[in-house]
Amino acid sequence: MLIYGIPEFRLPKAIVRQEIDNLRQLGICFETNVVIGKTITIDELLGEEGYHAVFVATGAGLPSFSASRANTSPVSIRPTSS
């Protein structure tokens, strides 16, 4: 989200990549494309997988288009339900 959602002139991609590399060097493991509760549970991460802590970053919500409005109406963003 930081790389794609914030313009380059506000937050250069090189800085984001460097900060992520710094976190990796500290021993932080990033698991992407994981659906907590479906792919794996937090209890499994803390137990079987051996993680000491879990940070859940949900990302951006998907756009929701209203069927009753024309395509020119503003789009509301809300979290998807599972």
C-alpha positions as CSV (number, residue, x, y, z in Angstrom):
1,M,0.0,0.0,0.0
2,L,2.8,2.4,0.8
3,I,4.4,1.9,-2.6
4,Y,1.2,2.0,-4.7
5,G,-1.0,4.2,-2.7
6,I,1.3,7.2,-1.9
7,P,2.8,9.2,-4.7
8,E,6.5,9.0,-5.4
9,F,7.1,12.7,-4.6
10,R,5.5,12.2,-1.2
11,L,7.2,9.0,-0.2
12,P,9.9,7.7,-2.6
13,K,9.7,3.9,-3.3
14,A,13.5,3.6,-2.5
15,I,12.8,4.7,1.1
16,V,10.0,2.2,1.6
17,R,12.1,-0.6,0.2
18,Q,15.0,0.4,2.5
19,E,12.8,0.5,5.6
20,I,11.3,-3.0,4.7
21,D,14.9,-4.3,4.3
22,N,15.8,-2.8,7.7
23,L,12.9,-4.6,9.3
24,R,13.9,-7.9,7.6
25,Q,17.5,-7.4,9.0
26,L,15.9,-7.2,12.5
27,G,14.5,-10.6,11.9
28,I,10.9,-9.7,11.0
29,C,9.2,-12.1,8.6
30,F,6.6,-10.8,6.2
31,E,3.8,-13.2,5.1
32,T,1.8,-11.8,2.3
33,N,-1.4,-13.0,0.6
34,V,-2.5,-14.7,3.8
35,V,-6.1,-14.8,4.9
36,I,-6.1,-14.9,8.7
37,G,-8.8,-17.4,9.8
38,K,-8.9,-19.2,6.4
39,T,-5.3,-19.8,5.3
40,I,-4.0,-19.9,8.9
41,T,-5.1,-18.7,12.3
42,I,-3.3,-16.4,14.7
43,D,-3.2,-19.3,17.2
44,E,-1.4,-21.4,14.7
45,L,1.1,-18.7,14.0
46,L,1.8,-18.2,17.7
47,G,1.8,-21.9,18.4
48,E,2.7,-24.3,15.7
49,E,4.6,-21.8,13.5
50,G,6.6,-20.4,16.5
51,Y,6.0,-16.7,16.0
52,H,6.4,-14.5,19.1
53,A,4.1,-11.8,17.8
54,V,1.7,-11.2,14.9
55,F,0.8,-7.9,13.3
56,V,-2.2,-8.1,11.0
57,A,-2.2,-5.4,8.2
58,T,-5.5,-5.6,6.4
59,G,-4.6,-3.5,3.5
60,A,-7.0,-1.3,1.5
61,G,-10.7,-2.2,1.2
62,L,-12.2,-3.0,-2.2
63,P,-14.4,-0.4,-3.9
64,S,-18.1,-1.0,-3.5
65,F,-20.4,0.1,-6.4
66,S,-24.0,0.8,-5.7
67,A,-26.4,-0.8,-8.3
68,S,-29.0,1.9,-7.8
69,R,-26.7,4.8,-8.8
70,A,-25.1,5.7,-12.1
71,N,-21.5,5.0,-12.7
72,T,-20.7,8.7,-12.3
73,S,-21.6,8.7,-8.6
74,P,-18.7,8.7,-6.0
75,V,-17.4,5.4,-5.0
76,S,-17.5,4.4,-1.3
77,I,-14.7,2.3,0.1
78,R,-15.5,-0.2,2.9
79,P,-14.0,-3.4,4.2
80,T,-15.3,-6.6,2.7
81,S,-17.0,-9.0,5.0
82,S,-15.9,-12.6,5.2
